[in-house]
Structure formats: C-alpha cells, structure tokens
Amino acid sequence: MNVIVGVIGVIGVAILGYLTVILIKGDKQ
C-alpha cells in the first residue's frame, strides 16, 4: 500500500510540475 501511495504522490507532483511549465510558457508567449 505504501508503494502505491508513493507512486501516486510522484505522479501527482509530476503532473503539477508539467502544468506549471505549461502555464509559465503560456504567460511568456
């Protein structure tokens, strides 16, 4: 269970980082 929670956490952080990059690039453009 701990492994599953860890994987979900990593994926969540990756998605947030990806969306943040998109927002930053969008603002610059």
PyMOL Python script that loads the backbone (N, CA, C, O; Angstrom):
from pymol import cmd

cmd.read_pdbstr("""\
ATOM      1  N   MET A   1       0.851  -1.209   0.000  1.00  0.00           N
ATOM      2  CA  MET A   1       0.000   0.000   0.000  1.00  0.00           C
ATOM      3  C   MET A   1       0.883   1.254   0.000  1.00  0.00           C
ATOM      4  O   MET A   1       0.607   2.218  -0.714  1.00  0.00           O
ATOM      5  N   ASN A   2       1.951   1.227   0.814  1.00  0.00           N
ATOM      6  CA  ASN A   2       2.840   2.393   0.873  1.00  0.00           C
ATOM      7  C   ASN A   2       3.460   2.675  -0.492  1.00  0.00           C
ATOM      8  O   ASN A   2       3.641   3.832  -0.873  1.00  0.00           O
ATOM      9  N   VAL A   3       3.786   1.607  -1.226  1.00  0.00           N
ATOM     10  CA  VAL A   3       4.388   1.793  -2.557  1.00  0.00           C
ATOM     11  C   VAL A   3       3.392   2.460  -3.489  1.00  0.00           C
ATOM     12  O   VAL A   3       3.755   3.356  -4.251  1.00  0.00           O
ATOM     13  N   ILE A   4       2.139   2.028  -3.432  1.00  0.00           N
ATOM     14  CA  ILE A   4       1.100   2.604  -4.294  1.00  0.00           C
ATOM     15  C   ILE A   4       0.930   4.091  -3.977  1.00  0.00           C
ATOM     16  O   ILE A   4       0.870   4.924  -4.881  1.00  0.00           O
ATOM     17  N   VAL A   5       0.853   4.411  -2.699  1.00  0.00           N
ATOM     18  CA  VAL A   5       0.692   5.814  -2.288  1.00  0.00           C
ATOM     19  C   VAL A   5       1.880   6.635  -2.769  1.00  0.00           C
ATOM     20  O   VAL A   5       1.711   7.771  -3.210  1.00  0.00           O
ATOM     21  N   GLY A   6       3.080   6.067  -2.687  1.00  0.00           N
ATOM     22  CA  GLY A   6       4.286   6.768  -3.129  1.00  0.00           C
ATOM     23  C   GLY A   6       4.240   7.045  -4.622  1.00  0.00           C
ATOM     24  O   GLY A   6       4.570   8.141  -5.075  1.00  0.00           O
ATOM     25  N   VAL A   7       3.822   6.026  -5.388  1.00  0.00           N
ATOM     26  CA  VAL A   7       3.747   6.193  -6.853  1.00  0.00           C
ATOM     27  C   VAL A   7       2.742   7.274  -7.205  1.00  0.00           C
ATOM     28  O   VAL A   7       3.006   8.126  -8.054  1.00  0.00           O
ATOM     29  N   ILE A   8       1.569   7.237  -6.542  1.00  0.00           N
ATOM     30  CA  ILE A   8       0.537   8.250  -6.811  1.00  0.00           C
ATOM     31  C   ILE A   8       1.075   9.644  -6.479  1.00  0.00           C
ATOM     32  O   ILE A   8       0.810  10.606  -7.200  1.00  0.00           O
ATOM     33  N   GLY A   9       1.832   9.743  -5.385  1.00  0.00           N
ATOM     34  CA  GLY A   9       2.391  11.035  -4.984  1.00  0.00           C
ATOM     35  C   GLY A   9       3.362  11.560  -6.030  1.00  0.00           C
ATOM     36  O   GLY A   9       3.328  12.738  -6.385  1.00  0.00           O
ATOM     37  N   VAL A  10       4.234  10.673  -6.524  1.00  0.00           N
ATOM     38  CA  VAL A  10       5.222  11.079  -7.536  1.00  0.00           C
ATOM     39  C   VAL A  10       4.524  11.530  -8.810  1.00  0.00           C
ATOM     40  O   VAL A  10       4.895  12.539  -9.409  1.00  0.00           O
ATOM     41  N   ILE A  11       3.504  10.769  -9.220  1.00  0.00           N
ATOM     42  CA  ILE A  11       2.768  11.125 -10.442  1.00  0.00           C
ATOM     43  C   ILE A  11       2.076  12.480 -10.253  1.00  0.00           C
ATOM     44  O   ILE A  11       2.061  13.309 -11.162  1.00  0.00           O
ATOM     45  N   GLY A  12       1.511  12.690  -9.077  1.00  0.00           N
ATOM     46  CA  GLY A  12       0.826  13.960  -8.786  1.00  0.00           C
ATOM     47  C   GLY A  12       1.782  15.135  -8.898  1.00  0.00           C
ATOM     48  O   GLY A  12       1.460  16.156  -9.505  1.00  0.00           O
ATOM     49  N   VAL A  13       2.965  14.978  -8.304  1.00  0.00           N
ATOM     50  CA  VAL A  13       3.974  16.048  -8.346  1.00  0.00           C
ATOM     51  C   VAL A  13       4.406  16.298  -9.788  1.00  0.00           C
ATOM     52  O   VAL A  13       4.591  17.445 -10.197  1.00  0.00           O
ATOM     53  N   ALA A  14       4.567  15.217 -10.556  1.00  0.00           N
ATOM     54  CA  ALA A  14       4.999  15.350 -11.949  1.00  0.00           C
ATOM     55  C   ALA A  14       3.954  16.116 -12.754  1.00  0.00           C
ATOM     56  O   ALA A  14       4.293  16.971 -13.572  1.00  0.00           O
ATOM     57  N   ILE A  15       2.677  15.802 -12.516  1.00  0.00           N
ATOM     58  CA  ILE A  15       1.593  16.482 -13.239  1.00  0.00           C
ATOM     59  C   ILE A  15       1.574  17.963 -12.870  1.00  0.00           C
ATOM     60  O   ILE A  15       1.439  18.820 -13.744  1.00  0.00           O
ATOM     61  N   LEU A  16       1.709  18.267 -11.572  1.00  0.00           N
ATOM     62  CA  LEU A  16       1.699  19.667 -11.133  1.00  0.00           C
ATOM     63  C   LEU A  16       2.858  20.413 -11.776  1.00  0.00           C
ATOM     64  O   LEU A  16       2.691  21.544 -12.231  1.00  0.00           O
ATOM     65  N   GLY A  17       4.032  19.791 -11.817  1.00  0.00           N
ATOM     66  CA  GLY A  17       5.205  20.430 -12.421  1.00  0.00           C
ATOM     67  C   GLY A  17       4.993  20.666 -13.910  1.00  0.00           C
ATOM     68  O   GLY A  17       5.360  21.713 -14.445  1.00  0.00           O
ATOM     69  N   TYR A  18       4.392  19.674 -14.575  1.00  0.00           N
ATOM     70  CA  TYR A  18       4.139  19.780 -16.019  1.00  0.00           C
ATOM     71  C   TYR A  18       3.169  20.920 -16.313  1.00  0.00           C
ATOM     72  O   TYR A  18       3.382  21.710 -17.233  1.00  0.00           O
ATOM     73  N   LEU A  19       2.092  20.993 -15.512  1.00  0.00           N
ATOM     74  CA  LEU A  19       1.105  22.054 -15.709  1.00  0.00           C
ATOM     75  C   LEU A  19       1.727  23.416 -15.419  1.00  0.00           C
ATOM     76  O   LEU A  19       1.424  24.397 -16.099  1.00  0.00           O
ATOM     77  N   THR A  20       2.599  23.478 -14.410  1.00  0.00           N
ATOM     78  CA  THR A  20       3.260  24.743 -14.062  1.00  0.00           C
ATOM     79  C   THR A  20       4.105  25.234 -15.227  1.00  0.00           C
ATOM     80  O   THR A  20       4.096  26.422 -15.549  1.00  0.00           O
ATOM     81  N   VAL A  21       4.840  24.315 -15.862  1.00  0.00           N
ATOM     82  CA  VAL A  21       5.685  24.685 -17.007  1.00  0.00           C
ATOM     83  C   VAL A  21       4.819  25.209 -18.151  1.00  0.00           C
ATOM     84  O   VAL A  21       5.175  26.187 -18.808  1.00  0.00           O
ATOM     85  N   ILE A  22       3.690  24.558 -18.385  1.00  0.00           N
ATOM     86  CA  ILE A  22       2.788  24.987 -19.469  1.00  0.00           C
ATOM     87  C   ILE A  22       2.277  26.405 -19.189  1.00  0.00           C
ATOM     88  O   ILE A  22       2.235  27.248 -20.085  1.00  0.00           O
ATOM     89  N   LEU A  23       1.889  26.656 -17.924  1.00  0.00           N
ATOM     90  CA  LEU A  23       1.363  27.975 -17.559  1.00  0.00           C
ATOM     91  C   LEU A  23       2.449  29.034 -17.727  1.00  0.00           C
ATOM     92  O   LEU A  23       2.172  30.126 -18.225  1.00  0.00           O
ATOM     93  N   ILE A  24       3.675  28.728 -17.320  1.00  0.00           N
ATOM     94  CA  ILE A  24       4.786  29.682 -17.429  1.00  0.00           C
ATOM     95  C   ILE A  24       5.070  29.979 -18.904  1.00  0.00           C
ATOM     96  O   ILE A  24       5.221  31.141 -19.282  1.00  0.00           O
ATOM     97  N   LYS A  25       5.143  28.938 -19.737  1.00  0.00           N
ATOM     98  CA  LYS A  25       5.402  29.137 -21.166  1.00  0.00           C
ATOM     99  C   LYS A  25       4.267  29.915 -21.804  1.00  0.00           C
ATOM    100  O   LYS A  25       4.496  30.758 -22.671  1.00  0.00           O
ATOM    101  N   GLY A  26       3.041  29.635 -21.378  1.00  0.00           N
ATOM    102  CA  GLY A  26       1.882  30.329 -21.937  1.00  0.00           C
ATOM    103  C   GLY A  26       1.935  31.815 -21.604  1.00  0.00           C
ATOM    104  O   GLY A  26       1.607  32.656 -22.440  1.00  0.00           O
ATOM    105  N   ASP A  27       2.352  32.139 -20.365  1.00  0.00           N
ATOM    106  CA  ASP A  27       2.431  33.534 -19.958  1.00  0.00           C
ATOM    107  C   ASP A  27       3.520  34.261 -20.743  1.00  0.00           C
ATOM    108  O   ASP A  27       3.353  35.416 -21.132  1.00  0.00           O
ATOM    109  N   LYS A  28       4.647  33.563 -20.972  1.00  0.00           N
ATOM    110  CA  LYS A  28       5.758  34.187 -21.697  1.00  0.00           C
ATOM    111  C   LYS A  28       5.364  34.458 -23.143  1.00  0.00           C
ATOM    112  O   LYS A  28       5.751  35.478 -23.713  1.00  0.00           O
ATOM    113  N   GLN A  29       4.594  33.547 -23.738  1.00  0.00           N
ATOM    114  CA  GLN A  29       4.188  33.732 -25.130  1.00  0.00           C
ATOM    115  C   GLN A  29       3.145  34.846 -25.224  1.00  0.00           C
ATOM    116  O   GLN A  29       2.672  35.159 -26.317  1.00  0.00           O
TER     117      GLN A  29
END
""", "prot")
cmd.dss("prot")
cmd.show_as("cartoon", "prot")
cmd.util.cbc("prot")
cmd.orient("prot")
